[in-house]
Each structure stands twice: as C-alpha cells, then as structure tokens.
Amino acid sequence: MGFKYYEQNQLMIPMEWKTLIDKDDVVFVLNDLIDNMNIDKLLETYSPLGSSSYNPKMMLKILMYGYIRKRYSSRLIAEAVESDIKFIWLAGGNKPTRNVINAFRKDKMKIIMEDVFVELLVVLERKGYINTEEYFVDGTKIEANANKYTFVWKKAVKKYRAKLQEQVHELMKDIDNLNDEEDKIYPDKEIKPEEITPEELEEFSKRLSDKLNEGLKKQKTKEEKKKEQKIKKIVNKINKDFKPRLEKYNKDLEIMGENRNSYSKTDNDATFMHMKEDHMRNGQLKPGYNIQVGSCNGFVVNWSTHQNRNDNGTLIPHYERYQRFFGKLPDSTGADSGYGNQENYEFLKRNHIKNYIKYPLFHKEQTEKFKSMKYNWQNMMYDEVNDKFICPEGKKIEYIKTRQDKTETGFIQESRVYECSDCSNCPHKSECTKAQGNRQIRFNKKLWKLKQEAKINLMSKKGTEMRGKRAEYSEGIFGQIKWNMGFKRFLLRGLEKVDLEWGLLCFALNIKRMKIKDIEKDKEIAMSKAISLQNNITKFYTQKFQRFLTGIFAFGFLF
C-alpha cells in the first residue's frame, strides 16, 4: 500500500504567508476593507510618549477576523496569531497577548466601532446590497456574563427599605423617650418614612455622639449611666446597621432607575428577563440584555442594546443610532406586534415613515372565531359622530370619564371610559361582562385610528410582502449569530461593552454575507459572459452554415 510523502523536518523555500491561504477566503475582503478605512479618530488616542504600540489597523483586523472565525475571547485570538496562518498573515507576524487584545477591544474599539460599521455600510450601499427604502426591526434576548442567582428585585428592595425607615422612626422616638422634654430631637411634625436619608441618619448619630461627649466629665447617677449605655447602643446600631443598609437600598434603587425592576450583582446593567433558550422549560429568569437589530436585505444595518424586558420601549432609541449612521430615517419599516403601541406609531407618523408594524391581536382579528365574538367591544358598532358604542342588544354604551396611563418610557396615553346605562335586565350579561355592575369599555381613540392606518398598510400587497421579508431577514440574522456563529452569551460586562460586542458580531456577519454575495455576483457575471459567448458562437456558426447552404444552392442553380 502506497502512502503520500510525509516528512516533518523538510525545508521549504521562503514564501509569503499570503500564498498559503485560499484566494477566495473572507480574510482578504476584511483586510482590504480595513486597509482603506479612515481611523484618524482612533490614532488620536495614542500617545507619542512611552514604548511603541501595535498598529491599530493590525489590531482591528485580528479582532474582527476573530469574530468572523467564532474566536470571541481574547485568549483564543492570542492563540490564533501564533498558530493560524490566516491570523499570522493579518498580524504580520506580531504576537499581541490576550491582555493587549482585550484592552484594545474595551478601550479603543468603543471610540471607533460606529465609524468602522458606517464605512462598511457605505461599501455595501455602493455595491447595491442594501438601501434605506425598506427597514426591518426585531429583537432578541441574550444572556449576560453574570451569575443567574445574584438577582436584586426592586419590589423587595422597596419593601425592606420601608421597614427600615419605620425602624429608624421608632428608634428616634425611643431616644426622645430617654431624653428630657427640652432635649427632644425627634420633630413634632409627622415625617413620611421615605423622607429619612443616610445623611440625616449620620447627622442624627453625630448629635447623639456629641451629647454623650458633653457628659463624659460629669458625675452621673446609676439611671443616667444606663440611659447613656442605651444611647451608645443606638448610635452603634445606626452607624453599623441602619445607615449602611439604607445606603445599600438607595443605591439598589438608583441602579435600577425608573424603568427596571431588577439587576444582577455581577453585572449591574443586566436585567433579569425570560430567554428564548429556556432549556429547563421552567420559565426561569436570567440576567440579560434586549438586543434590537435593524436589517435590510439580510444585512445588519443598525443595532442597539437595551435593558428593557419588552420591545415596545426600544424602537425610538433604536432609530437614534440609525439617524447617526445614515443622516436620515428610513422610508418604511416593518416589525412584529411587540412594537405596535401608540408612542411608536405616533413617532413613525411624525417622521413620515411608512408603517408596516403589526399590533397585538392583528392576526387574531382576521380569524372567523374572533369575528364571531359579538360581545367583544372591538366587534361592536362605534358611532364616532356621537362618540358611543352600540352593543349587540341595541343598548348604548356612552362616555363617562377619561383616564390617563403612564407607560414604562414615561409616555402618557389617554383612554376614554364608556359605560352602559343599565345591564341589570339583560339576558346576555354573563356573555358580555363578568363585572357586577354595568358593562364598561376602555377605548384609546388615538391608538384605534393609528391601528386602522397600520392595518390598511399591512393588508395591502406591499404589506404582505413586507411581513414576509421581516420574518426572513430579521429571524435569519438571529439564527446566524446564535446557531451558526455559536454566540448565545456575552463575554463582556456592562451596557457599553455589551453594545460594542454585539456591534463586532454584526460587523462579522455582514463581512461573511458580503463575501457570499460577491461570489454569487461573480458567478452571475461569469454565467452571463458564458451565455453571451455561447450565443455569439452559435450565431457565428449559424451564419457560416447559412452562407454554406446559399453557396450550394447557387452552385446547383448554375448547373
């Protein structure tokens, strides 16, 4: 049996590393792209003093290529520049350590990430792969690099803080009971528990300590000594227990802010939320981030990172980055029902963006079962002129009051409440409402009109096409990143760093997709040339054969 030649110690003629790499490898696309990039903003961050630094373009190349090759950690990239021929070529033989790579990613990339991404978008637009006419938004939850058992819940913090405030007030009353009437320090007016601050506690403790110091040289009775010991214990409890706990609770609430209900101790920016990858199937909450991606023709043209558990409050902030990238907003947009609320619809209308965003119950409204539910208020007749509903039994449901509700983002939406004058004798009341009194309807008229406009767009031929594209492009991007690129958990911590890491992933995905599109385009051009050549050859021989036949006929005619 013969074997191929094998010799580990054989000598090789000196050659370029480039010649050992397949000419169609995506590494060449990345290399050319970064070589032509303007990185002046990044260069300004380097100091002329001290030892020389690695070339920032080289660092950019190996970091970006690491994400293309699913080497997300700085340790794996550092190993690759010593062993992988493609990384060795990109690095030009340099061998930056994992600490150098990690520092570059954390400190330098945040300065230039958006600029680098925009330059890639310019290339994609020039090649005709993307446009700003159709824009699709979708979101997914990605697990944070945090312990899933290090949770802090706002509801629990508020509960414990309120209890602590009550204990503080009781303590202050106890002090006044120990002191004489003229030495009372607890104010006569009633103070709400939440008004006590750590600073006030500190001041209170200082006043007690000063009072104790004043009486150090005085002769005291047995009762006064007992009182003094009690005050010392109280001062100690304030300084070592109450004040630190109150500071911690206040800090917890500050970290969560108004819009979050939880955070992780190992990554304060991460919020506990439900993940799609629920392998235990128990609905367990995990620390994570809500990632929003804007796509066009399968390419990522924008992304944003949020702490919101729901998608409905992320759309407007997401468009802020889009405007920075393109200098304008898209012509039309499509998204699923998680974004279909009044605030988002009004934003789209105000900015003249064609609305193809679904709203909750959009698909359900099209079913026969939903249409047959005659006591559902959405199927009742609404008299817009007289502003009242007519129930299926012919009774009027008239306006009684207006309610205002505040969303998580602080947006105020107004609902009108309507009530039937008398449902007591209606034989169908149990089918219509479970309320003890009369049937009521809460109706947001502005949202209702906006939904009607969206419905017309969604049900049109263009709307059907947009809905199909949204599912294909947006879901396809998440499938590529999570499954093909194997990225399901962030490596970095903190909102800013997580946002940067997702930007690197989007950049890597776009480069890979651009390479595929380039190959397809080259094949189309080659095929077009081949067909054209074949047609020319066929035409040439057809003409030649026709001339040959003409000659034969002419020869026959002579004889």
VEXDREN-2710 file (C-alpha; in Angstrom, 1 decimal):
% VEXDREN-2710
k/r/px/py/pz
1/MET/0.0/0.0/0.0
2/GLY/1.4/3.4/-1.0
3/PHE/1.3/6.5/1.1
4/LYS/1.7/10.2/0.4
5/TYR/5.1/11.6/1.1
6/TYR/5.5/12.6/4.8
7/GLU/8.5/14.4/6.3
8/GLN/8.2/16.7/9.3
9/ASN/11.6/18.2/9.0
10/GLN/11.7/19.1/5.4
11/LEU/12.9/22.5/4.3
12/MET/10.7/25.0/2.4
13/ILE/11.6/27.7/0.0
14/PRO/10.9/31.1/1.7
15/MET/7.4/32.4/0.6
16/GLU/4.8/34.8/1.6
17/TRP/2.2/33.6/4.1
18/LYS/-0.5/35.0/1.8
19/THR/0.3/32.3/-0.8
20/LEU/-0.7/29.6/1.7
21/ILE/-4.3/31.0/2.0
22/ASP/-7.1/30.2/-0.3
23/LYS/-7.6/33.2/-2.6
24/ASP/-11.4/33.2/-2.0
25/ASP/-11.0/33.4/1.8
26/VAL/-13.0/36.1/3.5
27/VAL/-9.8/37.2/5.2
28/PHE/-8.8/39.1/2.0
29/VAL/-12.1/41.0/2.0
30/LEU/-11.6/42.1/5.6
31/ASN/-8.0/43.0/5.0
32/ASP/-8.8/45.3/2.0
33/LEU/-11.7/46.9/3.8
34/ILE/-9.7/47.8/6.9
35/ASP/-6.7/49.0/4.9
36/ASN/-8.9/51.6/3.2
37/MET/-10.6/52.8/6.4
38/ASN/-10.1/56.2/8.0
39/ILE/-9.0/55.6/11.6
40/ASP/-7.8/59.1/12.4
41/LYS/-10.1/59.3/15.5
42/LEU/-8.5/56.1/16.8
43/LEU/-5.0/57.4/16.1
44/GLU/-5.6/60.5/18.2
45/THR/-6.0/58.3/21.3
46/TYR/-2.4/57.1/21.1
47/SER/0.3/59.0/23.0
48/PRO/3.7/59.7/21.3
49/LEU/5.4/59.0/24.7
50/GLY/6.4/55.7/26.1
51/SER/7.0/52.4/24.2
52/SER/5.6/51.9/20.7
53/SER/2.1/50.3/20.4
54/TYR/0.9/47.7/18.0
55/ASN/-0.5/49.0/14.7
56/PRO/-4.2/49.8/15.3
57/LYS/-5.2/48.5/11.9
58/MET/-3.5/45.2/12.6
59/MET/-5.4/45.0/15.9
60/LEU/-8.6/45.8/14.2
61/LYS/-8.0/43.1/11.6
62/ILE/-7.3/40.3/14.1
63/LEU/-10.1/41.3/16.4
64/MET/-12.7/41.4/13.5
65/TYR/-11.4/38.2/12.0
66/GLY/-11.6/36.6/15.4
67/TYR/-15.4/37.3/15.4
68/ILE/-15.7/36.0/11.9
69/ARG/-14.0/32.8/12.9
70/LYS/-16.0/32.4/16.1
71/ARG/-13.0/33.2/18.3
72/TYR/-14.7/35.6/20.7
73/SER/-12.3/35.6/23.6
74/SER/-9.0/37.5/23.7
75/ARG/-7.3/34.3/24.8
76/LEU/-8.5/32.4/21.6
77/ILE/-7.4/35.3/19.4
78/ALA/-4.0/35.4/21.1
79/GLU/-3.5/31.7/20.5
80/ALA/-4.6/32.1/16.8
81/VAL/-1.9/34.7/16.0
82/GLU/0.7/32.2/17.0
83/SER/-0.8/29.1/15.2
84/ASP/-3.3/30.0/12.5
85/ILE/-1.7/31.0/9.2
86/LYS/-4.6/33.5/8.4
87/PHE/-4.2/35.3/11.7
88/ILE/-0.4/35.2/11.4
89/TRP/-0.7/36.9/8.0
90/LEU/-3.2/39.5/9.2
91/ALA/-0.9/40.2/12.3
92/GLY/2.2/40.4/10.1
93/GLY/4.0/38.1/12.5
94/ASN/3.2/40.2/15.5
95/LYS/2.0/38.3/18.6
96/PRO/-0.1/40.6/20.9
97/THR/-1.0/39.0/24.2
98/ARG/-4.6/38.4/25.4
99/ASN/-4.3/41.4/27.7
100/VAL/-3.3/43.7/24.9
101/ILE/-6.2/42.4/22.7
102/ASN/-8.7/42.7/25.5
103/ALA/-7.5/46.2/26.3
104/PHE/-7.8/47.3/22.7
105/ARG/-11.3/45.9/22.5
106/LYS/-12.5/47.5/25.7
107/ASP/-10.7/50.9/25.5
108/LYS/-10.1/51.6/21.8
109/MET/-12.9/49.9/19.9
110/LYS/-15.7/51.8/21.7
111/ILE/-14.2/55.0/20.1
112/ILE/-14.3/53.8/16.5
113/MET/-16.9/51.0/16.4
114/GLU/-19.7/53.1/14.9
115/ASP/-17.3/54.7/12.4
116/VAL/-16.0/51.3/11.3
117/PHE/-19.5/50.0/10.9
118/VAL/-20.7/53.0/8.9
119/GLU/-17.7/52.6/6.5
120/LEU/-18.8/49.0/5.9
121/LEU/-22.4/50.2/5.2
122/VAL/-21.1/52.6/2.6
123/VAL/-19.3/49.7/0.8
124/LEU/-22.5/47.6/1.0
125/GLU/-24.6/50.5/-0.3
126/ARG/-22.1/51.2/-3.1
127/LYS/-22.3/47.5/-4.2
128/GLY/-26.1/47.7/-4.2
129/TYR/-26.6/45.2/-1.4
130/ILE/-28.6/47.5/0.9
131/ASN/-30.9/50.5/0.6
132/THR/-32.8/52.7/3.0
133/GLU/-36.3/52.2/1.5
134/GLU/-37.2/49.1/3.5
135/TYR/-36.1/48.7/7.1
136/PHE/-37.0/45.8/9.4
137/VAL/-36.6/45.8/13.2
138/ASP/-36.6/42.8/15.5
139/GLY/-35.3/42.0/19.0
140/THR/-33.9/39.0/20.9
141/LYS/-32.7/38.4/24.5
142/ILE/-29.0/37.4/25.0
143/GLU/-27.8/36.2/28.4
144/ALA/-25.3/38.4/30.2
145/ASN/-22.0/37.3/31.6
146/ALA/-23.4/37.2/35.1
147/ASN/-24.4/34.7/37.8
148/LYS/-28.1/33.9/37.5
149/TYR/-28.5/33.7/41.3
150/THR/-27.2/37.2/42.0
151/PHE/-30.5/39.0/41.5
152/VAL/-31.8/42.1/43.2
153/TRP/-35.5/42.9/42.8
154/LYS/-36.9/46.4/43.1
155/LYS/-40.1/45.2/44.8
156/ALA/-38.1/43.5/47.6
157/VAL/-35.8/46.5/48.0
158/LYS/-38.7/48.9/48.4
159/LYS/-40.3/46.6/50.9
160/TYR/-37.2/46.2/53.1
161/ARG/-36.4/50.0/52.8
162/ALA/-39.8/50.9/54.0
163/LYS/-39.4/48.5/57.0
164/LEU/-36.0/50.0/57.8
165/GLN/-37.5/53.6/57.7
166/GLU/-40.1/52.5/60.2
167/GLN/-37.4/51.1/62.5
168/VAL/-35.5/54.3/62.2
169/HIS/-38.5/56.4/63.3
170/GLU/-39.2/54.1/66.1
171/LEU/-35.6/54.4/67.2
172/MET/-35.8/58.2/67.1
173/LYS/-38.9/58.1/69.3
174/ASP/-37.2/55.8/71.8
175/ILE/-34.3/58.3/72.0
176/ASP/-36.8/61.1/72.8
177/ASN/-38.4/58.9/75.5
178/LEU/-35.0/58.6/77.1
179/ASN/-34.3/62.4/77.0
180/ASP/-35.9/65.2/78.8
181/GLU/-38.6/67.2/77.2
182/GLU/-36.2/70.1/76.4
183/ASP/-33.7/67.7/74.7
184/LYS/-36.1/66.0/72.3
185/ILE/-34.6/65.7/68.8
186/TYR/-37.5/63.9/67.0
187/PRO/-39.6/66.6/65.2
188/ASP/-43.1/67.1/66.3
189/LYS/-44.5/67.1/62.7
190/GLU/-45.2/63.8/61.1
191/ILE/-42.5/62.6/58.7
192/LYS/-43.1/60.1/55.9
193/PRO/-40.8/57.0/56.3
194/GLU/-39.2/57.5/52.9
195/GLU/-38.0/61.1/53.8
196/ILE/-35.2/59.8/56.1
197/THR/-31.9/59.9/54.2
198/PRO/-28.5/58.4/55.1
199/GLU/-27.2/61.9/55.6
200/GLU/-29.9/62.7/58.1
201/LEU/-29.1/59.4/59.9
202/GLU/-25.5/60.4/60.0
203/GLU/-26.4/63.8/61.4
204/PHE/-28.7/62.2/64.0
205/SER/-25.9/59.9/65.1
206/LYS/-23.5/62.8/65.3
207/ARG/-25.8/64.8/67.5
208/LEU/-26.2/61.8/69.9
209/SER/-22.4/61.2/70.0
210/ASP/-21.9/64.9/70.7
211/LYS/-24.4/64.7/73.5
212/LEU/-22.6/61.7/75.0
213/ASN/-19.2/63.5/74.8
214/GLU/-20.6/66.5/76.6
215/GLY/-21.4/64.4/79.6
216/LEU/-18.2/62.4/79.9
217/LYS/-16.7/64.5/82.7
218/LYS/-19.9/64.9/84.7
219/GLN/-20.9/62.8/87.6
220/LYS/-23.8/60.5/86.7
221/THR/-26.4/58.6/88.6
222/LYS/-27.0/55.0/88.0
223/GLU/-30.1/55.8/85.9
224/GLU/-28.1/58.3/83.8
225/LYS/-25.4/55.7/83.2
226/LYS/-28.0/53.1/82.0
227/LYS/-29.5/55.8/79.7
228/GLU/-26.0/56.6/78.3
229/GLN/-25.4/52.9/77.6
230/LYS/-28.7/52.6/75.7
231/ILE/-27.8/55.7/73.6
232/LYS/-24.3/54.2/72.8
233/LYS/-26.0/51.0/71.6
234/ILE/-28.4/53.1/69.4
235/VAL/-25.5/55.1/67.9
236/ASN/-23.6/51.9/67.2
237/LYS/-26.7/50.4/65.5
238/ILE/-27.2/53.5/63.4
239/ASN/-23.6/53.6/62.2
240/LYS/-23.1/49.8/61.7
241/ASP/-26.5/48.7/60.6
242/PHE/-29.2/51.2/59.7
243/LYS/-27.1/53.7/57.7
244/PRO/-25.2/51.1/55.6
245/ARG/-28.4/49.3/54.9
246/LEU/-30.2/52.4/53.9
247/GLU/-27.3/53.4/51.6
248/LYS/-27.4/50.0/50.0
249/TYR/-31.1/50.1/49.4
250/ASN/-30.9/53.6/47.9
251/LYS/-28.0/52.5/45.7
252/ASP/-30.0/49.5/44.5
253/LEU/-32.9/51.7/43.5
254/GLU/-30.6/54.2/41.8
255/ILE/-29.0/51.3/39.7
256/MET/-32.5/50.1/38.6
257/GLY/-33.8/53.6/37.9
258/GLU/-37.5/54.1/37.0
259/ASN/-37.8/51.6/34.1
260/ARG/-36.1/48.4/35.5
261/ASN/-37.4/46.0/38.1
262/SER/-34.2/44.1/38.7
263/TYR/-30.4/43.9/38.2
264/SER/-27.6/41.4/38.7
265/LYS/-24.9/41.9/41.3
266/THR/-22.2/40.7/39.0
267/ASP/-23.3/42.9/36.1
268/ASN/-25.3/45.9/37.4
269/ASP/-26.5/46.8/33.9
270/ALA/-28.1/43.4/33.2
271/THR/-31.8/42.9/33.8
272/PHE/-33.5/39.6/34.7
273/MET/-35.7/38.5/31.8
274/HIS/-37.1/35.5/30.1
275/MET/-34.9/33.9/27.4
276/LYS/-36.0/32.0/24.3
277/GLU/-33.4/29.4/25.1
278/ASP/-35.2/28.0/28.1
279/HIS/-33.6/24.6/28.2
280/MET/-35.1/23.8/31.7
281/ARG/-38.6/24.8/30.4
282/ASN/-39.4/26.3/33.7
283/GLY/-39.6/30.0/32.7
284/GLN/-36.5/30.8/34.7
285/LEU/-35.5/34.5/34.6
286/LYS/-31.8/35.1/33.7
287/PRO/-29.7/38.3/33.6
288/GLY/-29.5/39.5/30.1
289/TYR/-29.9/42.3/27.5
290/ASN/-32.6/43.1/24.9
291/ILE/-30.8/43.4/21.6
292/GLN/-32.5/45.2/18.7
293/VAL/-31.3/44.7/15.2
294/GLY/-32.3/46.6/12.1
295/SER/-31.9/44.7/8.8
296/CYS/-32.1/45.3/5.1
297/ASN/-31.8/42.5/2.5
298/GLY/-30.4/40.2/5.1
299/PHE/-27.6/42.6/6.2
300/VAL/-27.5/44.2/9.7
301/VAL/-27.6/48.0/9.1
302/ASN/-28.2/49.0/12.7
303/TRP/-28.3/47.6/16.2
304/SER/-29.0/48.9/19.7
305/THR/-28.7/47.4/23.2
306/HIS/-31.3/47.9/25.9
307/GLN/-32.2/46.9/29.5
308/ASN/-35.9/46.8/28.8
309/ARG/-37.6/43.4/29.2
310/ASN/-40.2/44.4/26.4
311/ASP/-39.6/45.6/22.9
312/ASN/-42.2/48.3/22.8
313/GLY/-39.9/50.9/24.5
314/THR/-36.9/50.2/22.4
315/LEU/-37.9/51.4/18.9
316/ILE/-37.4/55.1/19.2
317/PRO/-34.0/54.9/20.9
318/HIS/-33.0/52.4/18.2
319/TYR/-33.8/54.9/15.5
320/GLU/-31.5/57.4/17.1
321/ARG/-28.4/55.4/16.1
322/TYR/-29.9/54.7/12.6
323/GLN/-30.1/58.5/12.1
324/ARG/-26.4/58.8/13.2
325/PHE/-25.4/56.2/10.6
326/PHE/-27.4/57.4/7.6
327/GLY/-28.2/61.0/8.4
328/LYS/-31.9/60.3/7.9
329/LEU/-34.7/57.9/8.8
330/PRO/-35.9/55.0/6.6
331/ASP/-38.8/55.4/4.1
332/SER/-40.7/52.4/5.5
333/THR/-40.4/50.0/8.4
334/GLY/-41.7/46.6/9.4
335/ALA/-41.7/44.9/12.8
336/ASP/-43.8/42.4/14.8
337/SER/-46.6/43.2/17.2
338/GLY/-44.3/43.8/20.2
339/TYR/-43.7/47.3/18.8
340/GLY/-47.3/48.2/18.0
341/ASN/-48.2/50.9/20.5
342/GLN/-49.3/54.5/20.4
343/GLU/-45.9/56.1/21.1
344/ASN/-44.2/54.2/18.3
345/TYR/-47.0/54.7/15.8
346/GLU/-47.0/58.5/16.5
347/PHE/-43.2/58.6/16.1
348/LEU/-43.4/56.9/12.7
349/LYS/-46.3/59.2/11.6
350/ARG/-44.5/62.3/12.8
351/ASN/-41.3/61.4/10.8
352/HIS/-43.2/60.3/7.7
353/ILE/-42.1/56.7/7.9
354/LYS/-44.5/54.2/6.2
355/ASN/-45.8/52.0/8.9
356/TYR/-45.9/48.2/8.5
357/ILE/-45.6/47.4/12.2
358/LYS/-48.2/44.9/13.4
359/TYR/-50.1/45.4/16.6
360/PRO/-51.3/42.9/19.3
361/LEU/-54.3/40.8/18.0
362/PHE/-53.5/41.7/14.3
363/HIS/-53.5/38.1/13.2
364/LYS/-56.3/37.1/15.6
365/GLU/-58.6/39.8/14.2
366/GLN/-58.5/38.1/10.8
367/THR/-59.9/34.8/12.1
368/GLU/-63.6/33.8/11.9
369/LYS/-63.6/32.9/15.6
370/PHE/-62.6/36.5/16.6
371/LYS/-65.2/38.0/14.2
372/SER/-67.9/35.8/15.7
373/MET/-67.4/37.2/19.2
374/LYS/-70.2/39.7/19.0
375/TYR/-69.8/40.9/22.7
376/ASN/-66.1/41.8/22.2
377/TRP/-66.0/45.6/22.1
378/GLN/-63.9/45.6/19.0
379/ASN/-66.7/44.0/17.1
380/MET/-69.4/46.4/18.5
381/MET/-70.7/49.3/16.4
382/TYR/-68.9/52.6/17.3
383/ASP/-70.8/55.8/16.5
384/GLU/-67.9/58.2/16.0
385/VAL/-70.1/61.2/15.5
386/ASN/-71.9/60.8/18.8
387/ASP/-68.9/59.1/20.5
388/LYS/-70.7/56.0/21.8
389/PHE/-70.8/52.2/21.3
390/ILE/-73.9/50.2/20.5
391/CYS/-74.0/46.7/22.0
392/PRO/-75.5/43.7/20.1
393/GLU/-78.7/44.1/22.1
394/GLY/-79.1/47.7/20.9
395/LYS/-78.1/49.4/24.2
396/LYS/-76.0/52.5/24.2
397/ILE/-72.6/52.4/25.9
398/GLU/-71.8/56.1/26.5
399/TYR/-68.7/58.1/27.6
400/ILE/-68.4/58.7/31.3
401/LYS/-64.8/59.7/32.0
402/THR/-61.2/59.9/30.8
403/ARG/-58.2/58.0/32.2
404/GLN/-54.5/58.7/31.7
405/ASP/-51.9/55.9/31.9
406/LYS/-48.1/56.3/32.0
407/THR/-46.0/53.7/30.2
408/GLU/-42.6/52.5/31.2
409/THR/-41.0/55.1/29.0
410/GLY/-42.9/57.9/30.6
411/PHE/-45.3/58.3/27.6
412/ILE/-48.8/59.4/28.7
413/GLN/-51.7/57.8/26.8
414/GLU/-55.3/58.7/27.2
415/SER/-58.2/56.2/27.4
416/ARG/-61.9/57.1/27.3
417/VAL/-64.2/55.0/29.5
418/TYR/-67.7/54.2/28.3
419/GLU/-70.5/52.5/30.4
420/CYS/-73.8/51.0/29.6
421/SER/-76.7/52.8/31.4
422/ASP/-78.3/49.6/32.6
423/CYS/-77.3/45.9/32.1
424/SER/-79.3/44.5/35.1
425/ASN/-82.1/43.0/33.0
426/CYS/-80.0/41.9/30.0
427/PRO/-80.3/38.1/29.5
428/HIS/-76.8/38.1/27.8
429/LYS/-74.9/40.0/30.6
430/SER/-72.9/36.9/31.6
431/GLU/-71.7/36.6/28.0
432/CYS/-70.9/40.3/27.8
433/THR/-69.1/41.0/31.1
434/LYS/-68.0/39.5/34.3
435/ALA/-68.4/42.8/36.2
436/GLN/-71.0/43.1/39.0
437/GLY/-72.3/46.4/37.6
438/ASN/-72.8/47.7/34.1
439/ARG/-70.5/46.9/31.1
440/GLN/-67.6/49.3/30.7
441/ILE/-65.3/49.8/27.7
442/ARG/-61.9/51.5/27.8
443/PHE/-61.2/53.0/24.4
444/ASN/-58.0/54.7/23.3
445/LYS/-59.3/56.6/20.3
446/LYS/-55.9/57.8/19.0
447/LEU/-54.4/54.4/19.1
448/TRP/-57.5/52.9/17.4
449/LYS/-57.1/55.3/14.5
450/LEU/-53.4/54.6/14.2
451/LYS/-54.1/50.8/14.2
452/GLN/-56.6/51.3/11.4
453/GLU/-54.0/53.0/9.3
454/ALA/-51.4/50.3/10.1
455/LYS/-54.0/47.6/9.2
456/ILE/-54.6/49.1/5.8
457/ASN/-50.9/49.1/5.1
458/LEU/-50.3/45.6/6.5
459/MET/-53.2/44.1/4.5
460/SER/-52.1/45.6/1.2
461/LYS/-50.0/43.7/-1.4
462/LYS/-46.9/45.7/-0.2
463/GLY/-47.7/44.9/3.4
464/THR/-47.9/41.2/2.8
465/GLU/-44.5/41.4/1.1
466/MET/-43.0/43.4/3.9
467/ARG/-44.3/40.9/6.5
468/GLY/-42.7/38.0/4.6
469/LYS/-39.4/39.9/4.3
470/ARG/-39.3/40.8/8.0
471/ALA/-39.6/37.1/9.1
472/GLU/-36.9/36.1/6.6
473/TYR/-34.3/38.8/7.2
474/SER/-34.6/39.5/11.0
475/GLU/-35.1/36.0/12.2
476/GLY/-32.4/34.8/9.8
477/ILE/-29.9/37.2/11.4
478/PHE/-30.5/35.9/14.9
479/GLY/-30.3/32.3/13.6
480/GLN/-27.0/33.0/12.0
481/ILE/-25.5/34.7/15.1
482/LYS/-26.9/32.3/17.7
483/TRP/-26.5/29.0/15.9
484/ASN/-24.1/29.2/13.0
485/MET/-21.8/31.6/14.9
486/GLY/-22.5/29.9/18.2
487/PHE/-22.9/33.2/20.2
488/LYS/-25.5/32.8/23.0
489/ARG/-23.9/34.6/25.9
490/PHE/-21.9/37.8/26.2
491/LEU/-18.3/37.7/27.3
492/LEU/-18.1/41.4/28.4
493/ARG/-20.0/43.1/31.2
494/GLY/-21.7/46.4/31.3
495/LEU/-24.2/48.0/28.8
496/GLU/-21.5/49.9/26.9
497/LYS/-19.2/46.9/26.4
498/VAL/-22.1/44.6/25.6
499/ASP/-23.2/47.0/22.9
500/LEU/-19.7/47.0/21.5
501/GLU/-19.5/43.2/21.5
502/TRP/-22.8/43.0/19.6
503/GLY/-21.5/45.6/17.1
504/LEU/-18.5/43.4/16.4
505/LEU/-20.8/40.4/15.8
506/CYS/-22.9/42.4/13.3
507/PHE/-19.8/43.6/11.5
508/ALA/-18.5/40.0/11.3
509/LEU/-21.9/38.7/10.0
510/ASN/-22.0/41.5/7.3
511/ILE/-18.5/40.7/6.1
512/LYS/-19.4/37.0/5.7
513/ARG/-22.6/37.8/3.9
514/MET/-20.9/40.3/1.7
515/LYS/-18.4/37.6/0.6
516/ILE/-21.2/35.2/-0.2
517/LYS/-23.0/38.0/-2.2
518/ASP/-19.7/38.8/-4.1
519/ILE/-19.3/35.1/-5.0
520/GLU/-22.9/34.9/-6.2
521/LYS/-22.4/38.1/-8.2
522/ASP/-19.2/36.8/-9.8
523/LYS/-21.0/33.6/-10.7
524/GLU/-23.8/35.6/-12.3
525/ILE/-21.3/37.7/-14.3
526/ALA/-19.4/34.6/-15.4
527/MET/-22.6/32.8/-16.3
528/SER/-23.8/35.9/-18.2
529/LYS/-20.4/36.0/-20.1
530/ALA/-20.6/32.3/-20.8
531/ILE/-24.1/32.5/-22.2
532/SER/-23.2/35.6/-24.3
533/LEU/-20.1/33.8/-25.6
534/GLN/-22.2/30.7/-26.4
535/ASN/-24.8/32.9/-28.2
536/ASN/-22.0/34.6/-30.2
537/ILE/-20.5/31.2/-31.2
538/THR/-23.9/29.8/-32.2
539/LYS/-24.7/32.9/-34.2
540/PHE/-21.3/32.7/-35.9
541/TYR/-21.7/29.1/-37.0
542/THR/-25.3/29.6/-37.9
543/GLN/-24.3/32.5/-40.2
544/LYS/-21.5/30.4/-41.6
545/PHE/-23.8/27.4/-42.2
546/GLN/-26.3/29.7/-43.9
547/ARG/-23.6/31.0/-46.2
548/PHE/-22.6/27.4/-47.0
549/LEU/-26.1/26.4/-47.9
550/THR/-26.5/29.6/-50.0
551/GLY/-23.3/28.6/-51.9
552/ILE/-24.6/25.1/-52.5
553/PHE/-27.9/26.3/-53.8
554/ALA/-26.2/28.9/-56.1
555/PHE/-23.9/26.1/-57.4
556/GLY/-26.8/23.9/-58.2
557/PHE/-28.6/26.6/-60.0
558/LEU/-25.6/27.1/-62.3
559/PHE/-25.7/23.5/-63.4
END
